[in-house]
Amino acid sequence: MEYNFLLGSIENILGKSNKRAKDNYAFHCPFCNHRKPKLEINMITNEEGKNFWECWVCKTRGQSIYSLLKQLKLPKNEAQEVLKYVKKGKKYEYKNDEVVELPKEFQELYSASRQSVIANKVRKYLYERGFTDNDFIKYNVGYTTNGEYGGRIIIPSYSESNSLNYFIARTYEGNYFKYKNPVVSKDIIFFENLINWDKPIILCEGVFDAIAIKRNAIPLLGTTIAPSLWKKLLGGGITDIYIALDKDAQKHAIKISEELIAAGFRVFLLELPDKDPSELGFRTITKILQSATELDFKKIMLQKLDL
């Protein structure tokens, strides 16, 4: 790998790393000291000369190795030893965002032959994750066998007008990085065409979480509310919102709750065990939803004390 020396020099500072997706490497975060390696650094310098990095817990982030070293307050001579392994960016031309399209190799899973070895392998994987045949139809689940997204499950998202606005592509093999998603804006409402805006909304992190919850669940594709979703929430008649973020994202769940309460919503924060909704399954997550109690600022303060 062309970045071996850069990776080695950063490991000398932050300790051993774990390989993640898209040439990202995860380290234990020195800013929040989370027990799990949540600080991800991209080792490939892009055409702008940037290496993006972010802690998924405390949200400390930056766009270059230089900014990381600066926040670490590394002595100048030590920083220079690291920076000599960072390639300088090339001049590039501005490119408009591509219109999102499903991979041309996309095959619908529901209509795939029951004799297909690959289709059956995908079905088995998804059945084990709690999917049903009805889910394959409802979410237009597909898969690819080759091409840029080869060997991946494809789960599309459609806007209120049923136009494709995003998709996630997840490997079912487990032998390389999990997700490879389209390079387009994430300022969308995932599964928007399936949402009943007259009913309570459930906000969760990932697409598999939303499918496990089944009813009126919107995956944030992270731990923040996109501007387009904020606009929709504020412009509709919604009163009740449930927050179902993973336990290790509790800090962000509380922050979202505070913002929603301040905006006038009734908020219910789900108390999840050390598993995400997709691992808990529909029945368990439904019981947790039914037992959730409304948050107020006093309860939020108590939640913060437990962090």
Secondary structure, DSSP 8 states (H G I E B T S, - for coil): -TTHHHHHHHHHHH---EE-STTEEEE--TTT--SS--EEEE-S--TTS---EEETTT--EESSHHHHHHHTT--HHHHHHHHTTS-----------------TT-EESTTS-TT-HHHHHHHHHHHHTT--HHHHHHTT-EEESSSTTTTEEEEEEE-TTS-EEEEEEEESS-SS-SB---SS---S-TTGGG--TTS-EEEESSHHHHHHH-SSEEE-SSSS--HHHHHHHHHS---EEEEE--GGGHHHHHHHHHHHHHTT-EEEE----SS-HHHH-HHHHHHHHHH--B--HHHHHHHHHH-
